[in-house]
Amino acid sequence: MTVGAALVGIFQHEAVNFWLTNRIPRRLANRLMARISRIEQPLFARAAIAIWRLFGDLDLSESATQHFASVHACFTRELKPGARPIDADPRVIVSPCDAIVGACGPIPGDALIQAKGLRYTLGELLIDPLLAARYRDGQYATLRLTSGMYHRFHAPYECVVEQVTYIPGDTWNVNPSTLARIPKVFCKNERAIISARLESHDTVVAIVAVAAILVGSIRLNFLSFVLNLHDRGEAEIRCRAPFIKGQEIGWFEHGSTIIVFAPNGVVLCDAVREGAVIRMGQPLMRLPTPPSGCGAAAQGTTDR
């Protein structure tokens, strides 16, 4: 085993990773990372990205460019046109991002699973009682973006974003080791709740973008400002921003988590289960009519 491989093994060890990312001053780390990642110096950017590739799962083969002025530009990279086919089946709500599927499935009342043995509630996450009531006995899917994944997220259906609720908070790591040890992580962390009304159905889907360690901000394309840790309190932003299915909504500065909520009657597609890897544009949930599966078109897209 080489020294490099040994170092990678140490840093990827669950206990070491947990300590390194959660036992440091997180706000200071976020600010430091924000400054360092924006240094526009080609040699520095290439060296930093090379180190990132050594310790992470960074794959730039589908990136629109292979040359980045800064690490931040690599974090927020765009993909080549057509890299993510969007499932066109009108019965299907697609994944808004590339991710590893975490806890998911029907919501019994308002109880949600963070990880084995740890739970939280709709009310604790969404804060607004009316918003939480909308998804009682509904459906949810936790989508974890690793640091090397594509960090932009997109409209899961043709929709109109009617409201964004910004909730300031901490930036705990959201990897599996943290979720298994720290209760109610998603409820502690900074997050933006995006309420999107599906154009062809009387259904409102919530896309909850949860920030994490080294995520200094959440950027939404239809807002003229960045949602970040410098904001001092909760904010409810009314808007009317239309999106076509698969159109970009915004991005994270680094890896994090998106939790998608849908009301009672919507169900997960068969391939969506904990541990599965899903790409933006692939089937995530199925609308209640017609009641049969996601259809041949959806299956075809999933297999690509």
Backbone torsions as a table, in degrees:
resi	resn	phi	psi	omega
1	MET	NA	132.3	179.0
2	THR	-75.5	162.9	177.4
3	VAL	-61.4	-41.6	179.5
4	GLY	-59.9	-44.7	-179.8
5	ALA	-64.7	-37.9	178.6
6	ALA	-64.1	-42.7	178.9
7	LEU	-63.0	-42.5	178.3
8	VAL	-60.0	-43.0	179.8
9	GLY	-61.4	-39.6	179.3
10	ILE	-64.1	-47.9	-175.9
11	PHE	-70.2	-24.7	179.4
12	GLN	-87.7	-8.5	177.6
13	HIS	-61.6	135.0	-171.9
14	GLU	-56.5	-46.8	-176.7
15	ALA	-67.1	-40.8	-180.0
16	VAL	-66.3	-45.1	179.8
17	ASN	-61.2	-42.2	178.9
18	PHE	-60.7	-46.2	-178.1
19	TRP	-65.9	-44.9	-175.9
20	LEU	-64.1	-36.9	-173.2
21	THR	-95.6	-16.9	-176.4
22	ASN	-116.1	-12.7	-179.0
23	ARG	-107.7	28.4	175.8
24	ILE	-120.2	161.0	175.7
25	PRO	-65.7	103.0	-169.4
26	ARG	-66.7	-41.9	-179.9
27	ARG	-63.3	-42.0	177.9
28	LEU	-63.5	-41.9	179.1
29	ALA	-62.8	-39.6	179.4
30	ASN	-63.3	-45.5	-179.1
31	ARG	-66.0	-40.6	179.1
32	LEU	-64.2	-43.9	179.5
33	MET	-63.9	-39.2	179.9
34	ALA	-61.0	-41.0	-179.8
35	ARG	-71.1	-47.2	-177.7
36	ILE	-63.5	-43.1	-175.1
37	SER	-66.0	-20.9	-178.7
38	ARG	-95.3	4.8	176.3
39	ILE	-66.4	118.1	-177.7
40	GLU	-96.6	83.2	178.2
41	GLN	-139.9	113.4	-171.6
42	PRO	-53.6	-44.6	-178.5
43	LEU	-65.1	-42.4	178.4
44	PHE	-63.0	-45.4	-178.8
45	ALA	-61.3	-43.9	-179.6
46	ARG	-64.3	-41.2	180.0
47	ALA	-66.1	-44.0	-179.4
48	ALA	-64.1	-41.7	179.6
49	ILE	-66.9	-36.0	176.9
50	ALA	-63.2	-41.4	177.2
51	ILE	-65.7	-41.3	177.7
52	TRP	-57.8	-44.0	179.4
53	ARG	-63.5	-34.3	-179.5
54	LEU	-65.6	-40.6	-174.8
55	PHE	-99.0	-10.2	-175.2
56	GLY	-127.7	-167.1	-176.2
57	ASP	-108.6	33.4	-175.2
58	LEU	-66.7	124.7	177.9
59	ASP	-129.1	114.8	-176.7
60	LEU	-104.4	11.9	-175.4
61	SER	-64.0	-26.5	-179.4
62	GLU	-101.2	3.4	-178.9
63	SER	-68.2	146.7	179.3
64	ALA	-66.3	-22.7	176.8
65	THR	-142.5	154.5	176.4
66	GLN	-106.1	1.4	-177.1
67	HIS	-118.2	124.0	-175.4
68	PHE	-126.2	133.9	180.0
69	ALA	-72.1	-23.5	-177.6
70	SER	-152.9	167.2	175.6
71	VAL	-65.5	-37.3	177.7
72	HIS	-58.1	-40.8	178.6
73	ALA	-62.8	-33.4	177.0
74	CYS	-72.4	-41.7	177.2
75	PHE	-54.6	-44.7	-171.1
76	THR	-102.3	25.3	-174.9
77	ARG	-59.4	151.9	171.1
78	GLU	-95.0	161.1	179.3
79	LEU	-100.6	164.7	175.1
80	LYS	-62.3	146.6	176.3
81	PRO	-55.7	133.4	178.5
82	GLY	82.7	2.6	-178.9
83	ALA	-67.9	-23.5	179.7
84	ARG	-127.4	89.8	175.9
85	PRO	-59.5	137.7	-178.7
86	ILE	-99.8	123.2	179.0
87	ASP	-61.1	125.2	-173.5
88	ALA	-92.4	-4.0	-178.1
89	ASP	-60.5	121.7	-178.2
90	PRO	-66.8	-10.7	177.4
91	ARG	-87.1	-8.6	-169.2
92	VAL	-108.3	130.4	167.5
93	ILE	-93.4	124.6	-174.7
94	VAL	-93.8	164.5	176.0
95	SER	-67.4	134.4	179.5
96	PRO	-78.9	-7.3	-173.6
97	CYS	-156.5	167.0	166.9
98	ASP	-76.2	138.6	-175.7
99	ALA	-168.8	167.9	164.4
100	ILE	-102.6	128.9	-177.3
101	VAL	-73.3	128.4	174.1
102	GLY	-100.5	-143.6	179.3
103	ALA	-58.7	139.1	-176.2
104	CYS	-161.2	167.0	175.6
105	GLY	125.3	-164.7	179.0
106	PRO	-65.9	149.7	177.9
107	ILE	-102.3	110.0	176.8
108	PRO	-77.2	103.8	-174.6
109	GLY	69.9	-116.7	178.2
110	ASP	-121.5	16.2	-174.5
111	ALA	-89.9	129.9	-179.9
112	LEU	-122.7	151.6	179.1
113	ILE	-101.0	128.5	172.9
114	GLN	-89.1	-52.9	175.6
115	ALA	-156.5	173.6	-176.8
116	LYS	-53.6	120.3	177.7
117	GLY	88.0	-10.8	-179.4
118	LEU	-119.0	131.7	-177.1
119	ARG	-130.2	163.7	171.3
120	TYR	-147.7	176.7	-176.4
121	THR	-121.1	162.0	175.7
122	LEU	-57.0	-43.0	-178.3
123	GLY	-63.2	-38.4	-179.9
124	GLU	-69.0	-33.2	-178.8
125	LEU	-82.6	-47.1	-172.0
126	LEU	-90.4	-16.8	176.2
127	ILE	69.6	-53.2	-177.0
128	ASP	-72.1	117.7	-178.0
129	PRO	-59.7	-36.5	-179.9
130	LEU	-68.1	-39.5	177.9
131	LEU	-66.9	-41.9	178.6
132	ALA	-63.6	-39.1	-179.3
133	ALA	-63.9	-30.1	-178.7
134	ARG	-61.1	-31.2	-174.2
135	TYR	-108.5	9.2	172.7
136	ARG	-58.5	134.1	-179.5
137	ASP	59.7	23.6	178.5
138	GLY	-93.7	-142.8	-174.9
139	GLN	-136.8	146.7	177.2
140	TYR	-145.6	159.4	175.5
141	ALA	-144.6	126.6	177.1
142	THR	-94.6	123.9	-175.1
143	LEU	-119.4	111.2	-176.3
144	ARG	-98.4	121.5	175.7
145	LEU	-91.2	120.8	175.3
146	THR	-78.3	167.6	-174.2
147	SER	-62.1	-28.9	-177.4
148	GLY	-89.5	-7.2	-176.9
149	MET	-75.8	166.3	171.1
150	TYR	-62.5	127.4	-168.9
151	HIS	-100.1	1.0	-179.2
152	ARG	-89.5	151.1	178.4
153	PHE	-126.8	155.6	-164.5
154	HIS	-133.8	167.3	179.9
155	ALA	-69.0	127.8	-178.3
156	PRO	-78.1	-9.1	-177.5
157	TYR	-164.3	166.6	171.6
158	GLU	-66.5	120.3	-168.1
159	CYS	-154.4	171.2	171.8
160	VAL	-124.5	120.9	174.9
161	VAL	-75.8	118.1	-175.0
162	GLU	-99.5	-24.0	-174.9
163	GLN	-158.9	144.4	170.8
164	VAL	-125.0	125.5	175.7
165	THR	-108.9	116.0	179.9
166	TYR	-98.1	128.5	179.3
167	ILE	-123.8	110.7	179.0
168	PRO	-68.6	159.3	-179.6
169	GLY	179.5	-161.4	-177.6
170	ASP	-83.8	-175.6	176.3
171	THR	-138.4	57.9	172.5
172	TRP	-59.3	148.3	170.5
173	ASN	-59.2	148.4	179.5
174	VAL	-116.5	25.6	177.0
175	ASN	-78.0	167.4	-173.8
176	PRO	-57.0	-36.9	-178.4
177	SER	-65.5	-36.0	177.8
178	THR	-71.7	-44.3	-178.8
179	LEU	-61.4	-28.6	-179.8
180	ALA	-81.9	-12.9	-174.3
181	ARG	-116.6	-33.1	-174.4
182	ILE	-106.1	117.6	-178.5
183	PRO	-66.0	143.4	169.2
184	LYS	54.3	45.1	-178.5
185	VAL	-60.2	-46.3	-177.7
186	PHE	-62.3	-31.3	179.9
187	CYS	-77.7	-19.8	178.3
188	LYS	-85.9	-31.0	-170.3
189	ASN	-81.9	157.2	172.0
190	GLU	-58.1	141.4	-178.9
191	ARG	-158.4	157.0	175.3
192	ALA	-124.5	124.8	-179.6
193	ILE	-101.1	113.3	-175.9
194	ILE	-103.8	114.9	-179.6
195	SER	-96.5	116.6	-174.9
196	ALA	-120.9	120.9	178.7
197	ARG	-88.8	123.0	179.7
198	LEU	-69.1	130.2	-171.4
199	GLU	-62.8	-38.7	-173.8
200	SER	-98.5	3.9	179.8
201	HIS	-138.9	152.8	175.1
202	ASP	-84.8	63.8	-174.1
203	THR	-135.3	133.4	175.8
204	VAL	-112.8	120.8	177.5
205	VAL	-99.6	138.3	176.3
206	ALA	-104.4	129.1	175.2
207	ILE	-111.1	109.6	-176.6
208	VAL	-101.9	109.0	179.4
209	ALA	-91.6	113.9	-176.2
210	VAL	-105.1	122.5	178.3
211	ALA	-76.3	166.2	-179.4
212	ALA	-150.3	-177.6	-178.3
213	ILE	-53.0	134.6	-178.3
214	LEU	73.6	5.8	172.8
215	VAL	-95.5	106.2	-176.9
216	GLY	-87.0	-13.5	-178.0
217	SER	-167.5	162.2	172.4
218	ILE	-119.9	123.6	-177.8
219	ARG	-106.9	127.7	175.5
220	LEU	-113.8	127.9	-172.6
221	ASN	-61.1	-28.5	-173.6
222	PHE	-91.6	0.5	174.9
223	LEU	-107.6	147.2	-177.2
224	SER	-87.1	3.4	-178.5
225	PHE	-137.6	162.9	-178.8
226	VAL	-94.5	137.4	173.6
227	LEU	-87.0	117.7	-176.7
228	ASN	-150.3	-179.5	-174.1
229	LEU	-68.2	-11.2	179.6
230	HIS	-80.3	-13.9	176.1
231	ASP	-69.1	140.9	-169.7
232	ARG	-95.8	-11.3	-177.9
233	GLY	-160.4	177.7	178.8
234	GLU	-65.4	150.0	179.3
235	ALA	-140.8	134.0	175.3
236	GLU	-111.4	116.0	-173.6
237	ILE	-111.7	110.8	175.9
238	ARG	-81.4	140.4	-178.8
239	CYS	-158.8	176.2	172.8
240	ARG	-145.2	87.6	-175.8
241	ALA	-114.9	107.4	-179.2
242	PRO	-80.2	144.7	177.8
243	PHE	-138.4	143.7	169.6
244	ILE	-88.6	161.7	-178.1
245	LYS	-59.0	124.3	178.7
246	GLY	90.6	-6.2	-179.8
247	GLN	-71.2	142.3	-177.7
248	GLU	-65.6	132.3	176.4
249	ILE	-98.9	-41.4	-177.2
250	GLY	178.0	-162.7	-179.0
251	TRP	-156.7	161.8	170.7
252	PHE	-95.8	160.4	173.3
253	GLU	-79.7	-17.7	-177.5
254	HIS	-157.2	-175.0	179.6
255	GLY	-65.0	151.3	178.7
256	SER	-166.7	-146.1	-174.8
257	THR	-139.6	143.7	169.6
258	ILE	-122.6	132.2	175.3
259	ILE	-114.2	124.7	-179.2
260	VAL	-103.4	129.5	178.2
261	PHE	-117.9	139.5	175.0
262	ALA	-136.0	151.3	-177.1
263	PRO	-73.9	171.8	179.4
264	ASN	-53.7	136.5	-179.1
265	GLY	110.6	-29.5	174.4
266	VAL	-85.3	142.0	-178.7
267	VAL	-130.8	159.9	175.9
268	LEU	-73.1	146.2	171.3
269	CYS	-70.1	155.2	-170.3
270	ASP	-59.6	-35.1	-175.8
271	ALA	-77.0	-9.3	-176.7
272	VAL	-88.0	107.1	179.0
273	ARG	-148.1	160.1	-176.4
274	GLU	-57.1	131.3	179.5
275	GLY	95.0	-15.0	179.8
276	ALA	-72.6	148.0	174.5
277	VAL	-96.2	130.2	-179.3
278	ILE	-127.1	147.6	178.2
279	ARG	-110.8	153.4	176.1
280	MET	-55.2	133.9	178.8
281	GLY	96.5	-13.0	177.5
282	GLN	-85.0	156.4	-177.0
283	PRO	-60.0	132.7	178.6
284	LEU	-116.9	-51.9	-178.5
285	MET	-133.5	162.0	-177.5
286	ARG	-122.5	129.8	177.6
287	LEU	-70.2	156.2	-169.2
288	PRO	-68.1	-19.1	179.4
289	THR	-129.0	136.2	-9.9
290	PRO	-69.4	160.2	-172.0
291	PRO	-75.5	-14.7	-177.4
292	SER	-74.3	175.3	-169.4
293	GLY	-55.3	-170.9	-174.6
294	CYS	-72.5	-12.0	173.4
295	GLY	91.0	163.3	-176.8
296	ALA	-63.4	-38.1	-178.4
297	ALA	-62.8	-42.5	-180.0
298	ALA	-64.9	-43.1	-179.5
299	GLN	-63.1	-38.0	-179.8
300	GLY	-62.7	-41.0	-179.6
301	THR	-68.0	-40.2	-178.8
302	THR	-60.5	-36.8	-174.9
303	ASP	-78.6	-9.8	-176.9
304	ARG	-76.0	NA	NA
